[in-house]
Amino acid sequence: MLKNIDVFEKDSIPKAVFKLALPTVLSMIVAVFYNMVDTFFVGQTGDANQMAAVSVATPVFLFFMAAGNIFGIGGSSFLSRALGEKHYDKAKNISSFCLYAGIFTGLIGAVLMFTFMRQILEAVGTSPNTFDFAKSYLSWIACGGPAIVVSTAFTNLLRGEGAAQSSMHGMMAGTIANIILDPVFILDSFFGIPCFGLGVSGAAIATVIGNLVSIAFFFYHVCSKKANSVLTLSPRYFAVRGGILRGVFLIGLPASLTNILMSLSNILMNKYLVAYGDIPVAGMGVAMKANMLVVFVQLGIAMGIQPLVGYNFGAGNFRRMKDAMKFALLCNLIAGFLITIIYFIFSREIIRIFINDEEVIEMGVIMLRALMMSTPVLGIQFVLNFSFQAMGKAKQSLALAVSRQGFIFFPATIILNMIFGLKGLVYAQPIADCVSIILAIAMFLYMNRDFKKMEK
């Protein structure tokens, strides 16, 4: 029934991890490259206000991705456990529910965004100079809300059935389309060829089209007989009862909460940064874009092993499950340290890629180096958190979701700003990261006692 069953049950741990994680990491790197290119082309307008507008509007865009993760990560976790238990009909129920519930959720989000646009923009910290740019950007993002939700969901659902390569191909197809369309829609001209010159609006349009391209690929995979996918697009499999709704939301909501809190933490940071001017806002936006590389590589490894952990947890093979986690942790630590060293050496050159404004570059270098302080070991939290999600451990997943970007980051931001001002804001994130890593390790050590009993 499942084409990729061997990767869950028979392949060696290194081979299985690389089969599942490598395509996910490559997808993440391409996504980072897209974000860098997106920021690069907005920066080529020479308008720091447009750059700042994208920075303050991006957290609102992440709310759509958070909705997609309810059905993507929640559905993927539930799906892989159902496959480990050999419940293939339930897997179809899960995929159909995630598709149609995702479309409905995206439509509701779009309506709410258009209805409360002014209030949202005022809340996220737009200034008079950036308000109109941010409004234009978010208006187009709202139009593509359902596409963003469904694309995010199916990226994860394909991984959940072990089709990591197809997930990567779909994500890369959308990303490449986005990269190609960026200069066409953003700039006035590109290599002498007249373009639309829409600025930040063009960036949003390219993003929406890219998500539609990804969806087309994912749907092709599901319908292809060659793929032999367990997923379905048929509404006749749609079900809410029988534990479907609870199973998806039990893990999906904590995973989504991570994105929501990430958005809220960015909004909070921008609210404080805007008091110091638009330059710090733009500098932090560029630094966070650059920091995405190491974060997304580590996320890719963690997300890649999630179906492997979930399948073996469902099958009761706890030793293989823990071996996969250990190997992923080792890979993340090596990647984290190597990329961090490179970033510290070439931080100025990296920031200069995005914008030529010297003030923004100076600020961005300081902020990037601060953000990188915790990234060598940040992968520990990612692996443990995605493993908790794969096991269906909702309480542990929720606790980690509200730690890094929530009850640790929020007070750290407020207190450090009061005491140290702008310099304090810069170090709020790495401090929150370190505390959440310690919390994740403590929770796993506590859970590991039960796994040892189960193994015996």
PyMOL commands that set and color helices and strands:
alter all, ss='L'
color gray80, all
select helices_A, chain A and resi 5-9+13-43+48-84+88-115+117-123+131-143+145-160+164-186+200-223+235-237+244-276+278-315+318-345+347-354+358-371+375-391+394-407+409-420+422-426+428-455
alter helices_A, ss='H'
color red, helices_A
select strands_A, chain A and resi 189-190+193-194
alter strands_A, ss='S'
color yellow, strands_A
deselect
rebuild
show_as cartoon
